[in-house]
């Protein structure tokens, strides 16, 4: 799960008044991954762990918005009596409309409803009060009755004054957003989409407008008087550009065994210094023991060294072999005793200086890679950092933008970090002293452990 999506969920909860966010309880090690109910680990196991600093700082901002007083125009009564009376109705008579569907439509139409208790009497602060009946929807203040959501949408547009609206480039209401206005006249917009929505325009009833970019999982906050958040004079770095690179960790092949406990792989060339890592903890008979023994080309491989190649949380659950030299051609890994290959705690890995492509093809890593295609160019199971290097003439540009595919990235100019970004927009402000120079640019992209310890197609 990208950090951008985690951030999106934090902001959605913040706009509903939640101001504390617990991501996960991280265990001492990962043997719980043998169970079917897997958990996401928020600890140094993940190569992008340090970016939780940025997530924490952003969550503090979200908590401030959680504490603001919302400006509500529309109230929706919770249909408790109706729901209870029809829940176990022997004639299977159900309300024509469901509460969740009503609230979802109101949010889609960019109204900001509040759910009130059924017995609430003082509703004078709201411009409209909506209730669900057995056969339709009633607007209580006028007595208007609606047989469909379309009828309700038209009535609201014609009778309730909008303070704010967010439009797309065609002038229509933007889709897939959560919009909220607060009593201090600040506004928050959260994207509900995993796709970029491009430029959107916030329009206020006083005639003010503010143009902003809404990236995937994006969040936009507005304060009165703000004109635009669009960054101009940007230098885009193409994600398809081939660049020199350096890996911060060895490459890996996650071993998938077939039903007979065998796995074939192929080498395009001789490869030195390959390490075999196998799952080994406890003993064969203890409740929490699990020991995997392996043969390579029908010869048992001793996997008895303490594990150094895996992330911290997994080191105590695996051991590794001495360095091996593998010759060009086909090889066979097989289990000596058949073991279950847990989805989130695999039986074995190969680590080394090689490329990995589909169908277990191992070869030589290319000298250049692109940010977009590194997985398909030899780093299919790689977990760690990839440091791309290039020389760039900045030509007075104020910002650098990079499409990282949602991966955490840090940018360095002449060795100086200009910041780490964990979600879109991946946009960095260039220090003034570099803007008219030709500089050494380093882009450190951080991947996930998901290819090694997540759900993965063979």
N, C-alpha and C positions, 0 to 999 in steps of 0.2 A: 504494500500500500504506500503510495507516494506521500511525502510529508505534506504536500499541498492539499491532499484529500483530508488528512488528519486535521490540518488547520481549518479547512472548510467546516468540518463537523464541530470543531470548537466554537467557531463563530455562529453557527446555526443555533447551538445550545445557548450561547451568550445572548442572542437576540430573544431568547425565551426566558431570560433572567438567571441563567446558571453561571456562577462565577468561580467555580472550582472544577478543575479538569484532571481526572486521574486516567493516565494512559494505560498503565498496566502495572502489575506487581511482578518484578523481575526475579526469578528464582536463582538459586546458587548455580545450578547447571541445568542442562536441557533434557535430562532424562524423562521429564514429563512429556516430551515430544513423542514418546512411544505410545501415548494414549491417542485416541481418535480426536479428542477435543484439543486442538492445538491452540496456542496462544502466541501473540506477537511479543517479542522481547524488546523492551526499551532499555538496553544496556550496551556496554561497549562491544558486544557481539557484532552489531551492525556497523559496517564501515562508515555509515553516515551519522553515527552516534553523536558526534560533536555538534551537528546541526540542530540538536535538540535545544541548544542554547538560544538560537534564533526563534525556535518554536515557543520556548518558554517566555521570551520577551514579548512576542506577538500575543501570546495568551494573556499577558498582563493587560495589554491594550483591550483585548476582547472583554476581560472582566470589568473594565471601566464602563463599557457600553452595556454590560449586563446590569449594572447598577443604575442606569439612567431610567427616568420615568418616561414611558412610552406615550405617544399621542394617539389615542384610539378614537375613531369615528363610528365604527361598527361593532356591535356586541352580538354574540351568538349564544343563545340559551342552551345549556347542556340538557338534552332531552331525556332526563333520568326516568321519569314516570312512563313516558312512551316506550322507551327501550325495555324497561322492566315488564311492562304489560304485554309486550309482543315477543319477548325473548323465547318463551316456551309455549307460544300460542299453538293450540292443537290444530287450528286451521291453517297454520303456517302463514298467517297474515303479518307482513313486515311493512315498516315505513317505506314510503316511496323513495326517500333519499336518506343516505347515511351521513352521520356527522362528519366523519373523516373526509368524505367526498366533498361536502359543502365547504369545509375549511380549506381543503386543497384548492378548490376553485377560487375562493376569495383571495388566497395568496397568489394564485396564477393571474388574477385580474388586478394585482397590485393594490388590493385593499389590505389593511392591517387589522384583522379582527381580534377581539378579545373574547375568550370563553367565560361566560358568567354562570353562576349557579341558577338553577331553575326557579328558585323562590325569590331571586333578587327583585326588589320592588322599585328602588330609585334608579332609574335609567336615564335621568335628565341630562347626564353629561355626554350621552351618545346621540349621534344624529340618526342612527338607525339601529333597530333591534330586530334580529332575525330568529325565528324559531321553526323547528321542523315539526310537521304534523303527520298524521297517518297517510294523507293523500297528497301532500305538497308542502310548500314553504310559505310562511306568513311573515310580512313586515309589520311588526306590531304597532308602530306609531301611526301608520296610515291605514292599516288593515289590508293592504295590498296582498294578493294571494298569487302564488306562482306554481305552475304545473311543470316547469322545467328550469334548469340552471340558466339556459339562454335567456328566458324571460327575466330572471333575477338580474342577470348581468346587464341587460338593457336598462332596467329600472334604476339600478344603482348608478349607472353612468349618467342618466338623465336627472337624477334627483339628489345625489350626494356630491357635494363640491370636493374636488380633489385638491389637496395641498401640493402634492408632488406626483410625478410620474416619470418612469424611465422608458425612453424610446430607443428603438433600433434605428439603423440608418434609413429605413423606409418610412419612418414616422409612426410606426405602430408600437404598441406596448411590447417591451422586450420580454421574451420567454425565459423560463428557467432561472428566475431570480427570486430572492427573498428581500423585500423592501420594507424598511422600518424608519419612521420618523419619531423623534423624541421631543419632549417639551422644551428643551433648550435649543430647538431648531436644528440640531445636528441630525444627520441621516446616515444610515448604513445600508449598503447593498451587498448581498452575498450571492455569488453564482451557485446554482444547484447543478451545474453541468460539468462534465469532464472535458469539454471542448471550449476553445476560445470563442467568445462572442464578438470580438472586434470592438469597434468604437460604439459606445452607447452615450445617450444624452440625458442627463437629469434635468427636468424642468420643474420649476417652482411656480406657484400661483401668483407670485409677485413679479413674474417676468424674468427672473434670473435663470440662467442655464449653466450647466457645467458638463463639459465633454470629458469622458474618461474611457480608458481601455479596460475591458473585462476579460482577463485570461481564463484558462481552465481553472476551476476551483477558486476563482478570484474573490477578493474582498475589496470594497471601495467605501471609504468613509468621507463624509462631506461636513464642512463647517461653514456657517453663513459667510457669504462674500467670496467663496472659492470659485474661481473661474474655470480652470481646466487642469487636468492632471496628466495630459498627454505630453510625453517627453519627445522633444524634437532634437535634431542634430545628433542622430544616433548612428553608430558604426555597427552594422550587423556582421557577425561572424557566421558564415554558412556552416550548418551542421554536416554538410556533405563534403566540405573541404578536407582533402587528405593532408594530415600533419604528422610530423615526427612525434613520438610518444614514449613514455616510460611507465612501466607498471610498478605499483607499490607492493605487490604481493605476487607469489607464483601463480601461474595459471593452473586450472584444475579440470579434471574430468570426473563427473559424478558417475559412478558405476551402477548400471541397471542390470540386474541378473534376470535371466529368463526363469521359467518354472522349474527347469532342471538345475538351476543354480550356476548358470554359465553366462559369460559376457565376452563377446569377441570385439576386438578393436584392431585398428590398422595404422601402421606408421609409414609415412611417405619417405622417411629418412631415419638414419640412426639417431637416437636421442640419448644423451648422457644425463646423469643426475636426476633421474626420475624417482619419486618417492611414493610408495604405496601406503595408504592410511586405512586402517580398519577399526571398526567399532569393537571396543574391548573395555568392559568394566565389570567389577565384581568377579564372580566365578560362575561356572556353568550350572550350578544347582541352586544358588541363592535366588531369593524372590526377585531381587533387582539386578541380578547378574545377566550379562549378555556378552559372549565372546565369539567373535567371528574369526575363523581361520581360513586362509586362502592358498590356492595354488596358482602359480603363473606358468603357463605352458607345461602343465602337469607336474610341476615341482613346487613343493611347499615353500612359501616365503615367510621368513621369520619377521613378524611385525611386533617387536618387543621394545622399541625405543619410545621414550616419552614424546608425546605429540607436541610439536612446535608450530605446525603449519596451519592449524585451524584457529578460529577466533577463541577468545578466552573461555567463553561459556562451554565450549565443546572439547577443550583440550583434555579434560579428565575422563572423557568418555571414549576416547580413541587413542590408538598408539600408531607408530609409524615404523616403516622398514628403514634399513640402510639405503644409501643411494644405489640405484640400479641403472644399468645401461641396457636399453632396448634396441634391438636391431630392426632395420627396415623390414616391413612385411606384416603378416597377420599374427596376432597374439590372442591367447585365451586365458581369461581369469575365471576361476571356478571356486565355489564354496566347498570346503572339505566336509562340513556338516551343514545341512540346510538350515538357514536362519531366515526369520521373517525380515523383509526389507522395508522397514517402517518408512512411510512417506516423508516424515519430518525428522528422521534420524537414520539416514542411509547406512548401508553396511560398509561401503568402501568408496575411496576416491583415489585418483592418481594426481599427483602434483608435479609440475616441472616447467621447463622453458620450452613450451610447445604451443601450437595452435590447435584448437578443437573445433571441428565442424560437425555437421550432422552425420549420423550413421557412424559415430565413433572414429572419425578420421583424424589422426594426429599428424601434424607436420610442423613446418617452420613458421613462426610468426612473421607477418609482413613488416616492412620497415616503416610504413605509414598506415594510419587508420583515420577514419572520420568519426565524429561524435555520434552521428546517426546510426552508422552501420557496424560499429565495433563488435557487437554480439555475433553477427553473421560472418564476420571476418576472422574468426578464430577464438573469440572470447565468450563462447556460448555459456559456460558455467563460471565465469570469472567473478570473484567477489573481492573488491578492494578499490583502490584509486587508480585512475588513468590520467597521467599528466601529459596533456598535449602541449606542444611547443611550436611557436612560429614567430616570425618577425613581422611587425605591422607598422605602417605609417599612419598616424592618427589623423593628420590633416585637420586639426582644429575641432575634432568631434568632442562632444561633451559626455557621451554615454557609449557603452559597449553593450550590445544585446546578443544573447546566445540561446538558441533553442536546444535545451539539454534533454528533451524528452521527459521532463519532470524529475531528472536526477539532480541531487545536490551538487553544487559547483562552487569553486573558489577561483578567483582570477588574480593573477600576479602581473604587475608591470615592472620590468627591470628588477625582479626579485621582491618587490613590495606588494603585499596583499592589499587589494582594494575592496575586499569583502567576500563573504560567503552568502550564497542565496540557496534557499531550500524549496522555493515554490515560484511559480510564474507571477509577475513577469521577471525573467532572468535578465535584469538590467543593472549595469554597474556604472556609477559616476566616475569619470576619469579625472584624477587630480589635475589641477590647472597646470602644474609644472611639466606634465607629459603631453599636453594636447597638441602641440605642434612639432612633435618629435617622432622619429622612428624608434620603436621600442621592442624589447624582447617580451613576448606575451606568453604566459603559461596559464593553462586552463585545467584545473584539477577537477575531474568528474569523479564522483563517488557512487559506486554501484551498491547493490544489496546482496545479502546472503541468500536471498530467495532461490537462485539457481542451485545452490548447494543443499539447502535445508527446507525448501518450500515445496509446494505442489508443482510438479513439472512434468510435462509430457515427454515421453521417452523419445 
